[in-house]
Amino acid sequence: MKPTIKLILKASLIGALSLGVSVQSVYATPSPASVPVIEVSDNNDDVNGSTKAFAAVSKDEQAATLNQIGEYSKTIYNLIKTNNWTEAKNHLALLQAATERLKTEKGKTDANLAKLDSSITALQSTVAAKNHQAMCDANQVSAIAAQLAMELEPKMPLEVAMLDYYGRELEIWSADGNTARLKNIAGKIRQTWEALRPSVQSHGGSPQLQKFDDTLVALVETASSPTEYSLLAAPVQGEVNNLRKIFQR
């Protein structure tokens, strides 16, 4: 580890502890055995292997609906984190309505849409049970919605959404204390960032390149305890918002 990186990380930890910042979550951690592995399809075939035909709605309309689905899932995640189950249920109803609208807009069910349906069903069950596994389920919905959006050829790269997803994964599993899983997530953050880097550079994002690569990704890679990963989860998610702005210009 570079001395400067080590110092930055130590300073962050010492600063947090000296200010009395608790790295313990207010929510119960999900059971590792019950967490599904995200597998999203990278093709546009339907569940029967035939070519998918879109309904007579514009890509912009479908993109807007998918954006709503992504935002609702992230809102549900944050509401569950603070134990606001009532509002989580309200937003789940909005999420389900947006998903039904997407089905109508697309006209046919493809593999990713079927996975979205399955994940929302799981989310409905865990929210009803007030089980914090729902955080994992909501995060998975956000990832699948991002994959579905790629079918519409958006300007925003998929890797931006996935970095956001992995930032929330750091938050979930640091609370669980699962260091092995956290190290795996750190590797995925590096892999995803390397895939995104050329696009950031070509869009003139030099400051973001330096901050995300030299600071955040390096710190995530060298973290060695749940406490360290926990302190990095929010900065990763915050910097993803800056990456989004590059592609919204």
C-alpha positions in Angstrom: 0.0 0.0 0.0 1.3 3.5 -0.8 2.2 5.5 2.3 -0.1 8.4 1.3 -3.1 6.0 0.8 -2.4 4.4 4.2 -2.3 7.8 5.8 -5.5 8.9 4.2 -7.3 5.7 5.3 -6.0 5.9 8.8 -6.9 9.6 9.0 -10.5 8.7 7.9 -10.8 6.0 10.5 -9.3 8.1 13.3 -11.4 11.1 12.4 -14.6 9.0 12.4 -13.8 7.4 15.7 -12.7 10.7 17.3 -16.0 12.3 16.3 -17.9 9.4 17.8 -19.2 8.2 14.4 -20.6 4.8 14.8 -19.9 2.4 11.9 -22.5 -0.1 13.3 -25.7 -0.2 11.2 -29.1 0.6 12.6 -30.5 -2.4 10.8 -30.1 -6.1 11.3 -27.8 -7.7 8.7 -29.2 -10.1 6.1 -28.4 -13.8 6.2 -25.6 -14.6 3.8 -27.1 -17.9 2.8 -30.3 -16.2 1.7 -28.8 -13.6 -0.6 -29.2 -14.4 -4.3 -26.3 -13.9 -6.7 -27.0 -11.3 -9.4 -27.0 -12.7 -12.9 -28.3 -10.4 -15.6 -28.6 -11.4 -19.2 -26.5 -9.5 -21.7 -28.7 -10.3 -24.7 -32.1 -9.2 -25.9 -33.6 -12.7 -26.4 -36.9 -13.5 -24.7 -37.4 -16.4 -22.4 -38.2 -18.7 -25.3 -35.1 -17.8 -27.3 -37.0 -15.8 -29.9 -36.1 -12.3 -30.9 -37.8 -9.7 -28.7 -40.1 -7.2 -30.4 -40.7 -3.9 -28.7 -44.2 -2.4 -28.4 -45.1 0.8 -30.2 -43.7 3.1 -27.6 -40.6 5.2 -27.9 -37.2 4.4 -26.3 -37.5 7.6 -24.3 -40.7 6.4 -22.6 -39.2 3.0 -21.7 -36.1 4.7 -20.5 -38.2 7.0 -18.3 -40.0 4.1 -16.8 -36.8 2.2 -16.1 -35.3 5.3 -14.5 -38.3 5.3 -12.2 -37.8 1.7 -11.3 -34.2 2.3 -10.5 -35.0 5.3 -8.4 -37.8 3.6 -6.5 -35.6 0.6 -5.7 -32.8 2.9 -4.3 -35.4 4.8 -2.3 -36.7 1.5 -0.8 -33.2 0.5 0.1 -32.6 3.8 2.0 -36.0 3.6 3.7 -35.3 0.1 4.9 -31.9 1.1 6.2 -33.7 3.6 8.5 -36.4 1.1 9.4 -39.1 3.1 7.7 -41.2 0.1 6.6 -44.4 2.1 6.0 -42.8 4.3 3.4 -40.9 1.3 2.0 -44.3 -0.4 1.4 -45.6 2.7 -0.3 -42.7 2.9 -2.6 -42.9 -0.8 -3.3 -46.4 -0.2 -4.7 -45.0 2.5 -7.0 -42.2 0.2 -8.1 -44.7 -2.6 -8.9 -46.9 -0.1 -10.9 -43.9 1.1 -12.9 -42.9 -2.5 -13.6 -46.3 -3.3 -14.9 -46.1 -0.2 -17.1 -42.8 -1.4 -18.5 -44.2 -4.8 -19.4 -46.9 -3.0 -21.5 -44.3 -0.8 -23.1 -42.0 -3.6 -24.0 -44.8 -5.9 -25.3 -42.9 -9.1 -24.6 -41.2 -10.7 -21.6 -37.4 -11.1 -22.1 -35.0 -12.8 -19.8 -34.0 -9.7 -17.8 -37.7 -8.6 -17.4 -38.5 -12.0 -16.0 -35.6 -11.6 -13.5 -36.9 -8.2 -12.6 -40.3 -9.7 -11.9 -38.8 -12.4 -9.7 -36.7 -9.9 -7.8 -39.6 -7.7 -7.1 -41.6 -10.7 -5.8 -38.8 -11.5 -3.4 -38.6 -7.8 -2.3 -42.4 -7.8 -1.7 -42.0 -10.8 0.6 -39.0 -9.4 2.6 -40.6 -6.0 3.0 -43.9 -7.6 4.2 -41.8 -9.6 6.8 -39.8 -6.5 7.7 -36.7 -8.5 7.0 -33.5 -6.5 6.2 -32.8 -9.0 3.5 -35.0 -6.6 1.6 -32.0 -4.2 1.2 -30.3 -6.9 -0.8 -33.4 -7.5 -2.9 -33.9 -3.8 -3.5 -30.3 -3.4 -4.6 -30.7 -6.3 -7.0 -33.7 -4.7 -8.6 -31.6 -1.6 -9.3 -28.9 -3.7 -11.0 -31.5 -5.5 -13.2 -33.2 -2.2 -14.1 -29.8 -0.8 -15.2 -29.2 -3.9 -17.4 -32.6 -3.5 -19.0 -31.8 0.1 -19.7 -28.8 -1.0 -21.8 -31.2 -2.5 -24.4 -32.2 1.1 -25.2 -28.6 2.2 -25.9 -28.5 5.1 -23.4 -25.6 7.6 -23.1 -25.0 6.5 -19.5 -22.7 3.4 -19.3 -23.9 0.4 -17.4 -20.7 0.5 -15.3 -21.9 3.8 -13.6 -25.0 2.1 -12.2 -23.0 -1.0 -11.2 -20.5 1.1 -9.3 -23.4 2.5 -7.4 -24.7 -1.0 -6.8 -21.4 -2.2 -5.5 -21.2 0.9 -3.2 -24.4 -0.3 -1.5 -23.0 -3.8 -1.4 -20.1 -2.5 0.6 -22.6 -0.9 3.0 -24.6 -4.1 3.4 -21.8 -6.5 3.9 -19.6 -4.3 6.1 -22.5 -4.3 8.6 -22.5 -8.1 8.3 -18.8 -8.3 9.0 -18.2 -10.5 6.0 -14.7 -9.6 5.1 -14.3 -12.3 2.4 -17.3 -11.0 0.6 -16.2 -7.4 0.9 -12.8 -8.3 -0.7 -14.7 -9.9 -3.6 -16.8 -6.7 -4.0 -13.6 -4.6 -3.9 -12.3 -6.7 -6.8 -15.5 -6.1 -8.8 -15.3 -2.4 -8.2 -11.8 -2.3 -9.7 -12.9 -4.5 -12.6 -16.0 -2.3 -13.3 -13.9 0.9 -12.9 -11.3 -0.3 -15.4 -14.1 -1.0 -17.9 -15.5 2.5 -17.4 -12.3 4.5 -17.3 -11.9 4.9 -21.1 -15.4 6.4 -21.4 -14.7 8.8 -18.5 -11.5 9.9 -20.1 -13.1 10.4 -23.5 -15.8 12.6 -21.9 -13.2 14.9 -20.3 -13.5 13.5 -16.8 -9.9 13.9 -15.7 -10.6 15.2 -12.2 -13.0 12.3 -11.7 -10.4 9.9 -13.0 -7.8 11.0 -10.5 -10.2 11.1 -7.5 -12.0 7.8 -8.2 -8.9 5.8 -9.3 -6.0 7.2 -7.2 -8.1 7.7 -4.0 -11.3 5.7 -3.7 -10.7 2.5 -5.7 -7.2 2.3 -4.2 -8.6 2.7 -0.7 -11.3 0.1 -1.3 -8.7 -2.4 -2.6 -6.4 -1.9 0.4 -9.2 -2.0 3.1 -8.8 -4.9 5.4 -11.7 -4.7 7.9 -15.5 -4.2 7.9 -14.9 -0.8 9.6 -12.7 0.4 6.8 -15.1 -0.8 4.1 -18.0 0.8 5.9 -16.3 4.2 5.9 -15.7 4.0 2.2 -19.3 2.9 1.1 -20.8 6.4 1.2 -17.8 8.2 -0.6 -18.0 5.6 -3.4 -21.7 6.2 -3.9 -21.2 10.0 -3.7 -18.4 9.9 -6.3 -20.6 7.9 -8.6 -23.0 10.8 -8.7 -20.1 12.9 -10.0 -19.4 10.3 -12.6 -23.0 10.5 -13.8 -22.7 14.2 -14.4 -19.9 13.6 -16.9 -22.3 11.7 -19.2 -25.2 14.1 -18.7 -23.4 17.1 -20.2 
